[in-house]
Amino acid sequence: MLMESIAWAEGTGGGGSPVGGGAGGFLSLLPFVLIFIIFYFLLIRPQQKKQKQQQSLLDALKKGDKVVTTSGIWGQITNIGKETVTLQIADNTKVKMQRENIARVRGEEEDKDKDA
């Protein structure tokens, strides 16, 4: 008898409406929406911004730029293609690699540190 009263109490939604309808359904989704918003501002948006900066760096490359690759090789661009670049990494050594592997352009102060 006790179990039947508990079952009847849980089964009624008040006023004959089903449990979880209306505002209750929206409130149950609210934590998921907040988690997505937090992920967007902490992970997705900064990554998109970084990708745009990297793409603008790759688009601005020109012959003679001194660069560092993603593998850490320092070199100077001697030739630029649509998808590849040729780097001179020593006096008689040139390497052809994909353009996406350029990590950054070196500054003048980095060249002075390398020679020291």
Beta strands, then each sheet from edge to edge (+ up, - down):
strand 1: 66-69
strand 2: 74-80
strand 3: 84-90
strand 4: 93-98
strand 5: 102-105
sheet 1: 4+ 3- 2+ 1- 5+
end
